[in-house]
Structures are given as C-alpha cells and as structure tokens.
Amino acid sequence: MARPIRETPILFGEDARCFEERMKKPRIVSKEERERVKRNYELVLKAAANFS
C-alpha cells in the first residue's frame, strides 16, 4: 500500500528570500546542453518501450 504524500514545507525568512531570488534568475542552458538532454530523454523512452 502506498504511503501518503507529506505536505510541502513552507519557507520563511532568509530561506524564502534566497528561494525567491533563485526563481527570478533561472539557470541559462546552452543549445548544446538542451539537445544532449533531449537525446538522452529519447533514449530512455526507447529503452522503456523495449523493456515492457
């Protein structure tokens, strides 16, 4: 039987400020990195389809 999902913790104070700043400045991903991730994703999908 599955365990229940716990509630998401709420951030306060300095943790909340840091989190908000990081969300305002997303990481810049190069075109090459994006293509590499997409190729890997497609490989995983193929492997999962062949597995079942």
C-alpha positions as CSV (number, residue, x, y, z in Angstrom):
1,M,0.0,0.0,0.0
2,A,1.3,3.4,-0.9
3,R,2.3,5.9,1.8
4,P,0.6,9.2,1.9
5,I,2.3,12.3,0.4
6,R,3.6,14.7,3.0
7,E,2.7,18.4,2.9
8,T,5.2,20.7,1.2
9,P,7.1,22.7,3.8
10,I,6.7,26.4,3.8
11,L,9.8,28.6,3.6
12,F,10.3,31.5,6.0
13,G,12.9,34.2,6.5
14,E,16.2,34.0,4.7
15,D,15.4,30.7,3.1
16,A,12.3,32.2,1.5
17,R,14.3,35.2,0.2
18,C,17.0,33.0,-1.3
19,F,14.5,30.8,-3.0
20,E,12.6,33.7,-4.5
21,E,15.9,35.2,-5.8
22,R,16.8,31.9,-7.4
23,M,13.4,31.6,-9.1
24,K,13.8,35.2,-10.6
25,K,17.1,34.2,-12.2
26,P,16.8,30.9,-13.9
27,R,19.9,29.0,-15.0
28,I,20.8,29.6,-18.6
29,V,21.1,26.4,-20.6
30,S,23.1,26.3,-23.9
31,K,21.6,24.9,-27.0
32,E,24.0,22.0,-27.0
33,E,23.1,21.1,-23.4
34,R,19.4,21.2,-24.3
35,E,19.9,18.9,-27.3
36,R,22.0,16.5,-25.2
37,V,19.3,16.3,-22.6
38,K,16.6,15.7,-25.3
39,R,18.6,12.9,-26.9
40,N,19.1,11.2,-23.5
41,Y,15.4,11.6,-22.8
42,E,14.5,10.0,-26.1
43,L,16.9,7.1,-25.4
44,V,15.3,6.4,-22.1
45,L,11.8,6.4,-23.7
46,K,13.0,3.9,-26.3
47,A,14.6,1.7,-23.6
48,A,11.4,1.8,-21.5
49,A,9.3,0.9,-24.6
50,N,11.5,-2.1,-25.4
51,F,11.6,-3.2,-21.8
52,S,7.9,-3.9,-21.5
